[in-house]
Structure formats: structure tokens, C-alpha cells
Amino acid sequence: MTRLVVHGGHVHHIAKVLGRPVDSFIDFSASINPLGPPSSVLNATQQALSACGHYPDPSADGLRMRLAKEHGISPDSIVVGNGSSELIRILPLALSLCQGFVAGPTFMEYETSLHIAGARCTYVLATSGDKYAPPMEQLSLLVKALRSGFQKDQRRGTESHKAVFVCNPNSPTGRVVTSRSLRTLYRQIEQAGLWMVVDEAFIDFCPSHSLIKEISNARRLLILRSLTKFYGMPGIRLGYMVGPTETVATIRRLLPPWSVSQFAQEAGVAALDDLKYRQRSVKFIQQERQRFMTRLRGVPGVRIIPASANFVLVELPSKCETAGLVSRLARQGILVRDCQTFSGITQPALRLAIRYPRDNNRVIHALTKALRDS
């Protein structure tokens, strides 16, 4: 049975329940660039209004060409989706997966999508004791064991229907794996006949760790990207996947027709062209993340997990009841992500998106008071 997946960003529902306007909340539960969408994107969507009388390009050729130029790869190795979550849902079906090995705790859509496709989900979990450092050694040992079994009986052919899922940098922990470590793991995975799926939804905040340059020579590697988080436009659903051309073509055939609107396609091209916005965003997040984490370490009883994205995982005292704390903060107009719903999170914890300094100071003050009064 597929479990209900809980996401952040439920501001509309919470506003309705509490009877207050949506814009009265500060939303730390959704990890979106606080700078908001660049003006270039807003201008592009405005200009796209004239195309409303036509269906959008079902292949998103213009956007795929721009992405191909960005990454130095063939446009045929790129498929665009209505958010990367749409592509995650289709992936297990496209690969005919029977099992997925998921480096967790992580984004729950991998588990859900595997179950919908009738595949097993097996977690390889990082631990709180290691500050949720990605479980690379455990994954390597697992792949070696699978490879050994495959070599003993190559008639089985099941390894080609198994995949390893890694989110990098990971949500909700914020931990990152170096590109060197991922390349080493991928070589083992390819030799074992498995697939490797790397979700780089937050990689724009630490681009040096991306594996996307490996795509041209990788036969069993798929990389997911999101354009909505870094560019602050989650309401414009847009993501893409890169990988072997035959696999990408299969995924494209499984997508619903016209799943990516003309607005989203034009917004994507404009966002990629806005180099100044990219540079400003990376600089802002790096500086404010450091300041935010330093301030958070001063909150009595909490533990901060090292982060490389635009959010921070905050572990709370073991006696803390997170649902009550989340509810109390919501009544103050502050939305945070309760991480107890993630498989493998063993301690009470919250995920806090990095916002402007004034907002970040407010959540620190509110959290300090709530923990003191609890």
C-alpha cells in the first residue's frame, strides 16, 4: 500500500484552516529561493500570453536546445516535465523497475513512485549519529553484492530492472556528496548492470558537485533537475531529466501530451539566460546560510546538520513533540517542515528554508521561545 506523501508548501490549505490570508505567512516549509522569480522570467511569461491561443510545443524544443547548450549535451538526451516530480513518477515505469535502493532519509516521492509501479523500495539509511552523512560506503557494499550475484547467474537479468536513487544535495538533510564520490559509485553501478538516478533539484546552490558532465559517456545514469526551486517559481511547474537518448525517448512517450505549458517553457529559457540572477542567488544563499546556521546553534537544545543547499535540518530535543510545535508556529504565521514524516528520520526535527535575514531572525526567536515554553 502506497503511503500518503507529505510535502512542504501547503500554505493555501493552512491559510484556509486558520482563516487568514496566504500572504500573512512566512513559509519556511518550502525550500524556494527567497529572491523570488527573476524579472526576466516574469517578463517572459507576460510575453507568452500572446501564445495562449495555441497548444504549447509538446517536445519543448526551444527549451531543450537551450538546456543542451547549457550543459554541452545533445537535446535528444533531455526530456522536460511538469516539474521534476512528474518525471519521478514515470521513471520506475519507463525503466520497468522491480526494485529501487534509495539513499535516505530523503524525498519521499521515490518510494511512492516505486510502489505505484509495483516495485520494491529498499532504503539505505544515513543516521543521526553521523549527522546524516550520505551512506556512500553502504551503497558501495550493496552494489558490490548485487554485482557478485549478477556475475554468478547472468541469466536472471533482474539487475537491469533495479536502480539506486541518490538526492544530491539531499532533502531534507542538506548533505551533499562530492562529484568524485558519485562518479566512483556510478562506475560500480554500471558494472553491476543497475541504473543510477541522481536528483539534482538543489544542485544549483552547489554546482561543482553535479554529475551532469558525465551524461554523454554514461549508459545507465539519469539526472533529474528542477528549475522551480533555484529560480523561485514553484507555481510554474518545470523540471527536466537527462540521460541516454533511448531511455529519454521512452520517458517522453509516457508523458501526457502538452504537460509543459508555453509559459513554463518560456520561463525556463529566460531563467537560464539570467546569469546575474544565478550569481546573486548563490552568493546570497551561501552568506545567509552561514549566518543562519550560526544563529541557530545558539538556540538551546537544538543540533544543526551541515547543509549545502538553501535549507537547514534542525534536530530538536528528544522529548519535543514536533506536530504541536509546528502547529504553534503556524498560528504565529510561521510555516516549518515537520521531518517526522520522512522514512529514516529518527529524532524530532524541522527543515527550515533559508529566507531573508529578517525572516530568519523571526523564526529563530519563535523557535527559541517555543522550546523554552514547552
C-alpha positions, 0 to 999 in steps of 0.5 A: 500500500502506497503511503500518503506523501507529505510535502512542504508548501501547503500554505493555501490549505493552512491559510484556509484552516486558520482563516487568514490570508496566504500572504500573512505567512512566512513559509519556511516549509518550502525550500524556494529561493527567497529572491523570488522569480527573476524579472526576466522570467516574469517578463517572459511569461507576460510575453507568452500570453500572446501564445495562449491561443495555441497548444504549447510545443509538446517536445519543448524544443526551444527549451531543450536546445537551450538546456543542451547548450547549457550543459554541452549535451545533445537535446535528444538526451533531455526530456522536460516535465511538469516539474521534476516530480512528474518525471519521478513518477514515470521513471520506475515505469519507463525503466520497468523497475522491480526494485529501487535502493534509495539513499535516505532519509530523503524525498519521499516521492521515490518510494511512492513512485516505486510502489505505484509501479509495483516495485520494491523500495529498499532504503539505505539509511544515513543516521543521526549519529553521523549527522546524516552523512550520505551512506556512500560506503553502504551503497558501495557494499550493496552494489558490490553484492548485487554485482557478485550475484549478477556475475554468478547467474547472468541469466536472471537479468533482474539487475537491469530492472533495479536502480539506486536513487541518490538526492544530491544535495539531499532533502531534507538533510542538506548533505551533499556528496562530492562529484568524485564520490558519485562518479566512483559509485556510478562506475560500480553501478554500471558494472553491476548492470543497475541504473543510477538516478541522481536528483539534482533539484538543489544542485544549483546552490552547489554546482561543482558537485553535479554529475551532469558532465558525465551524461554523454559517456554514461549508459545507465545514469539519469539526472533529474533537475528542477528549475522551480526551486533555484529560480523561485517559481514553484507555481510554474511547474518545470523540471527536466531529466537527462540521460541516454537518448533511448531511455529519454525517448521512452520517458517522453512517450509516457508523458501526457501530451502538452504537460509543459505549458508555453509559459513554463517553457518560456520561463525556463529559457529566460531563467537560464539566460539570467546569469546575474540572477544565478550569481546573486542567488548563490552568493546570497544563499551561501552568506545567509546560510552561514549566518543562519546556521550560526544563529541557530546553534545558539538556540538551546537544545537544538543540533544543526546538520551541515547543509549545502543547499538553501535549507537547514535540518534542525534536530530538536530535543528528544522529548519535543513533540514536533506536530504541536510545535509546528502547529504553534508556529503556524498560528504565529504565521510561521510555516516549518517542515515537520521531518517526522514524516520522512522514512529514516528520520529518527529524532524530532526535527524541522527543515527550515528554508533559508529566507531573508535575514529578517525572516530568519531572525523571526523564526529563530526567536519563535523557535527559541521561545517555543522550546523554552515554553514547552 
